[in-house]
Amino acid sequence: MPGVRYYKEGGIFSGASDRERASFTLGQQKTTVNSDNQSPAAVELEFPTRQVPITLPAGQNYISAKPRRLWLAVLLFVITFLTCLAAGRQFAISFANGQAASADEFVVSLKLLYKDPAALAPGFPFAMALMGILLAHELGHYFACKHHGIRSSYPYFIPAPTLIGTFGAFILMRSPIRSRRALFDVGASGPIVGFAVAIPVLIYGVVHSRVVQGIDSTGSEFVFGVPLALRLLAHRFFPGIDPLTILLHPVGRAAWVGLFATALNLLPAGQLDGGHILRSFSPRLHRWMGWLLPAALVGLGYFHWRVWWMWAGILLVLRFLRIPPIFDEHPLDRPRMVLAVATLLVMILCFMPVPVWQSATSH
């Protein structure tokens, strides 16, 4: 017998007489009504404009529509790869000369995009490593969405004429997330997969790095911060050496960018990955963190890195965006709680109070 569902923004509406016991379960293909072996009583339902009865054949599977605009995803990927090539060439030239990163050299690399693209070949190791880490992160989200039947876009990369060549990547979710467990899976999959790819890349980069005394002095144009994951590896492969004096191989610098992006995504607020994870654990704590974290970033920006003020503003804007409701409030199971602790450890290993600064200025 066909099951009859009444939909309104993802919810199911039903009606029955007092003697009847109705059983409706979100996501099932059939609705059953028990009424003491008597014929179901007629029920009159008044639907507002947006409530429309739909009859679905029992047992039929419904597959989410395929994401659109593959051409746009491919185009942004190619453009971002080119800007990362320019950034990678700059890091390769600086590493070969035993120097810190240089904005002037990066400008030269950007000009080579149209003057002499073949000269960008030294940037391939950096570009391939960074794009691989970012792609792994976004594919983690993408396949988590596929697993839970959530419509999503292809990964979109963001090219940027900056020292690292990109502002990262993202996917768009085109249908609501219906359970707290699905929300957790979507939020945690990207950082965990991206981190798992970034660590071996970072190990390779650290092994092929070298110590350059004075690279953290006032003579260097840029000095990069050291996340805890890099500090632990530096202690293993360069014992007794100040991590700030280690000039990372371009592949290692790509992993550094991947760790930095992971830390930003794991900020526990708004609709960032960390916000999804926190909301799946405690919606109330997520609402409070929407105010507390921007305040904490304002303080961090005052004492350390002023760019945190921009992120505080972004999180405040996200605080006022509408968040779709969750219909299945079942709490996280034990394996997901373990993974939640793992994402917290990933955040600690990747976060830097001061990611980058110009050594000639105070920080």
C-alpha positions as a printed Julia matrix, in Angstrom:
363×3 Matrix{Float64}:
   0.0    0.0     0.0
   1.42   3.44   -0.8
   2.52   5.5     2.17
   1.08   9.02    2.38
   3.3   11.78    3.7
   2.57  15.42    4.26
   5.66  17.53    3.86
   6.52  20.95    5.06
  10.19  21.94    4.89
  11.38  18.44    5.57
   8.88  17.6     8.34
   6.06  15.01    8.27
   2.52  15.88    9.36
  -0.17  13.35   10.23
  -3.58  13.11   11.86
  -5.7   10.36   13.46
  -8.65   9.93   15.82
  -8.25   9.5    19.55
  -8.65   5.7    19.28
  -5.88   5.41   16.76
  -2.16   5.11   17.31
  -0.13   6.54   14.48
   3.49   5.65   13.85
   5.45   7.98   11.6
   9.21   7.72   11.18
  11.32  10.23    9.27
  12.96   8.62    6.26
  10.78   5.47    6.07
   9.03   4.55    2.87
   5.73   3.46    4.53
   3.45   4.85    7.21
   1.48   2.42    9.38
  -1.64   3.14   11.42
  -3.0    0.77   14.05
  -6.61   1.2    15.17
  -7.59  -1.99   17.02
  -8.11  -3.89   13.75
 -10.78  -1.42   12.65
 -10.81   0.56    9.47
  -8.99   3.86    9.84
 -11.28   6.74   10.6
 -11.42   9.56    8.13
  -9.33  12.49    9.25
  -9.75  16.0     7.97
  -6.54  17.99    7.64
  -6.32  21.66    6.84
  -3.1   22.46    5.02
  -1.61  25.94    4.87
  -0.41  27.04    1.48
   3.01  25.38    1.75
   1.77  21.98    3.03
   1.11  19.65    0.11
   0.13  15.96    0.41
   2.41  13.7    -1.59
   1.85   9.99   -2.23
   5.06   7.96   -2.52
   5.11   4.36   -3.74
   6.19   2.03   -0.97
   9.77   0.79   -1.22
  10.9    3.28   -3.85
  14.35   4.78   -3.37
  14.93   8.42   -4.08
  18.38   9.54   -5.12
  19.54  13.1    -4.62
  19.99  15.11   -7.77
  23.52  15.28   -9.11
  25.44  18.45   -8.3
  25.58  20.99  -11.07
  28.22  23.34  -12.48
  31.07  20.88  -12.86
  32.58  23.31  -15.36
  32.81  25.99  -12.67
  34.48  23.61  -10.21
  37.04  22.58  -12.85
  37.7   26.19  -13.9
  38.3   27.34  -10.31
  40.54  24.33   -9.72
  42.71  25.21  -12.73
  42.96  28.91  -11.83
  43.79  28.08   -8.2
  46.44  25.61   -9.33
  48.07  28.38  -11.39
  48.11  30.87   -8.49
  49.52  28.12   -6.26
  52.19  27.47   -8.9
  53.23  31.11   -8.63
  53.33  30.88   -4.84
  55.23  27.6    -5.04
  57.88  29.05   -7.34
  58.45  31.84   -4.85
  58.9   29.33   -2.01
  61.19  27.17   -4.17
  63.43  30.11   -5.13
  63.6   31.3    -1.53
  64.43  27.78   -0.29
  67.17  27.33   -2.9
  68.75  30.64   -1.86
  68.4   29.96    1.87
  66.09  32.94    2.33
  62.7   33.62    3.86
  59.6   34.16    1.75
  59.57  37.32   -0.33
  56.63  39.33   -1.58
  58.74  40.79   -4.4
  59.63  37.31   -5.67
  55.97  36.36   -5.55
  55.07  39.35   -7.75
  57.7   38.18  -10.24
  56.11  34.72  -10.19
  52.66  36.15  -10.9
  54.01  37.96  -13.96
  55.48  34.71  -15.22
  51.95  33.3   -15.51
  51.56  35.19  -18.79
  55.18  35.99  -19.69
  56.84  32.59  -19.32
  54.62  29.87  -17.78
  57.34  27.24  -18.17
  59.43  29.15  -15.61
  56.83  28.23  -12.96
  57.91  24.57  -12.99
  59.75  24.83   -9.62
  56.35  25.56   -8.05
  54.86  22.16   -8.89
  55.82  20.39   -5.61
  54.17  23.1    -3.5
  51.08  23.41   -5.73
  50.46  19.67   -5.99
  50.93  19.11   -2.25
  48.66  21.99   -1.23
  45.94  21.25   -3.76
  46.02  17.59   -2.74
  45.52  18.44    0.94
  42.69  20.88    0.24
  41.02  18.47   -2.17
  41.2   15.65    0.38
  39.55  17.94    2.95
  36.67  18.86    0.65
  36.17  15.33   -0.65
  35.78  14.23    2.96
  32.8   16.6     3.22
  31.49  15.65   -0.22
  31.38  11.91    0.39
  29.94  12.39    3.88
  27.1   14.3     2.24
  26.66  11.53   -0.32
  26.55   8.93    2.47
  23.73  10.75    4.25
  21.78  11.65    1.11
  22.54  15.37    1.38
  22.69  17.29   -1.88
  25.95  19.19   -2.23
  28.01  20.96   -4.85
  31.37  19.88   -6.16
  34.38  21.33   -4.29
  35.0   24.94   -5.32
  38.55  26.27   -4.93
  39.26  29.95   -4.26
  42.24  31.37   -6.19
  44.0   34.3    -4.59
  47.06  36.4    -5.56
  48.5   35.97   -2.07
  51.72  34.54   -0.69
  50.11  31.08   -0.44
  48.13  31.25   -3.69
  44.66  30.41   -2.4
  41.97  31.14    0.17
  41.09  27.45    0.41
  38.04  25.61   -0.92
  34.44  24.9     0.03
  31.32  22.97   -0.92
  27.71  24.14   -0.86
  25.05  21.99    0.78
  21.79  22.27   -1.15
  19.54  20.28    1.18
  19.15  20.29    4.98
  21.04  18.03    7.37
  18.38  16.05    9.2
  20.19  14.47   12.15
  22.84  15.38   14.67
  24.91  12.37   13.66
  24.85  13.38   10.0
  25.8   16.93   11.05
  28.79  15.57   12.94
  29.88  13.34   10.05
  29.74  16.18    7.55
  31.6   18.58    9.85
  34.32  16.21   11.07
  35.07  14.3     7.87
  36.85  17.17    6.11
  39.32  18.15    8.87
  40.12  14.53    9.77
  40.77  13.46    6.16
  42.69  16.65    5.36
  44.83  16.3     8.49
  45.53  12.63    7.72
  46.87  13.67    4.31
  48.76  16.73    5.58
  50.82  14.92    8.24
  52.81  12.61    5.9
  53.3   15.56    3.56
  54.59  17.6     6.49
  56.95  14.79    7.55
  58.41  14.69    4.04
  58.79  18.44    4.05
  60.5   18.57    7.45
  62.91  15.78    6.53
  63.99  17.76    3.45
  64.19  21.12    5.26
  67.32  22.78    6.56
  68.42  25.11    9.31
  69.2   28.7     8.36
  70.48  30.76   11.25
  69.02  34.25   11.41
  66.02  33.48    9.2
  63.79  34.67   12.04
  65.73  37.92   12.48
  64.76  41.43   11.41
  66.42  40.83    8.06
  63.64  38.44    6.99
  60.56  39.85    5.32
  58.16  37.21    6.64
  58.36  34.82    9.57
  55.92  31.92    9.78
  54.51  30.62   13.03
  55.08  27.07   14.22
  52.03  24.89   15.0
  52.4   22.2    17.62
  52.45  19.42   15.0
  55.43  21.05   13.27
  57.14  21.77   16.59
  56.95  18.07   17.55
  58.41  16.97   14.21
  61.14  19.61   14.41
  62.08  18.28   17.85
  62.32  14.78   16.37
  64.37  15.59   13.26
  66.22  18.74   14.44
  66.78  18.21   18.18
  67.9   21.27   20.08
  67.18  23.61   17.16
  64.81  26.57   17.39
  61.91  25.7    15.02
  61.82  29.31   13.8
  65.28  28.84   12.27
  64.16  25.87   10.16
  63.58  26.83    6.53
  60.79  24.52    5.39
  60.98  22.76    2.08
  58.17  24.0    -0.25
  56.3   20.71    0.27
  56.52  21.26    4.02
  55.24  24.81    3.56
  52.26  23.43    1.63
  51.5   21.15    4.58
  51.83  24.18    6.89
  49.16  25.95    4.85
  46.98  22.85    5.08
  47.32  22.78    8.87
  46.49  26.47    9.08
  43.37  25.99    6.95
  42.33  23.05    9.13
  42.68  25.15   12.29
  40.53  27.93   10.83
  37.84  25.46    9.76
  37.77  23.89   13.22
  36.94  27.15   14.98
  33.85  26.03   16.95
  31.32  28.61   15.8
  28.84  29.39   13.05
  28.65  26.96   10.16
  32.37  26.24   10.07
  33.4   22.61   10.46
  34.06  23.13   14.15
  30.67  24.79   14.5
  28.95  21.75   12.96
  30.82  19.42   15.33
  29.99  21.49   18.41
  26.32  21.86   17.42
  25.98  18.11   16.9
  27.27  17.66   20.46
  25.41  20.53   22.18
  23.21  23.04   20.32
  23.06  25.23   23.43
  26.85  25.4    23.77
  27.03  26.18   20.05
  24.77  29.22   20.54
  26.89  30.49   23.43
  30.14  29.92   21.54
  28.77  32.09   18.73
  29.29  35.05   21.08
  32.23  33.89   23.2
  34.63  32.93   20.39
  34.49  36.3    18.56
  35.18  38.03   21.88
  38.16  35.73   22.47
  39.49  36.45   18.96
  39.23  40.19   19.59
  41.49  39.74   22.62
  43.85  37.49   20.67
  44.04  40.09   17.93
  44.84  42.83   20.4
  47.73  40.97   21.98
  49.05  38.97   19.02
  47.73  39.07   15.43
  45.29  41.73   14.31
  43.95  39.59   11.48
  41.97  37.77   14.19
  39.76  40.87   14.34
  38.63  40.11   10.81
  37.79  36.56   11.8
  35.89  37.81   14.83
  33.76  39.91   12.47
  33.2   36.94   10.14
  32.04  34.75   13.02
  29.68  37.45   14.26
  28.1   37.65   10.81
  27.74  33.85   10.75
  26.07  34.09   14.14
  23.1   35.87   12.59
  22.65  33.58    9.6
  19.67  31.23    9.72
  20.65  27.67   10.63
  18.31  24.92    9.36
  16.7   22.87   12.16
  17.71  19.32   13.01
  14.78  16.85   12.99
  16.52  13.81   14.48
  17.87  14.75   17.92
  19.47  11.38   18.75
  22.77  12.14   20.56
  26.16  11.16   19.21
  27.17   7.53   19.73
  30.42   6.42   21.33
  32.54   6.21   18.12
  31.52   9.74   17.17
  32.33  11.01   20.65
  35.83   9.54   20.25
  36.17  11.27   16.87
  34.97  14.53   18.47
  37.89  14.32   20.92
  40.17  13.55   17.96
  39.06  16.71   16.14
  39.82  18.73   19.28
  43.34  17.28   19.3
  43.69  18.13   15.61
  42.68  21.71   16.41
  45.33  21.91   19.15
  48.01  20.48   16.84
  47.2   22.92   14.02
  46.34  26.21   15.74
  48.81  29.13   15.85
  48.16  32.37   17.78
  50.44  34.17   15.3
  50.52  32.34   11.93
  52.74  34.86   10.12
  54.27  38.24   10.8
  56.77  40.67    9.36
  59.86  40.38   11.49
  60.6   44.1    11.32
  57.4   44.79   13.27
  56.42  43.77   16.76
  53.93  41.0    17.34
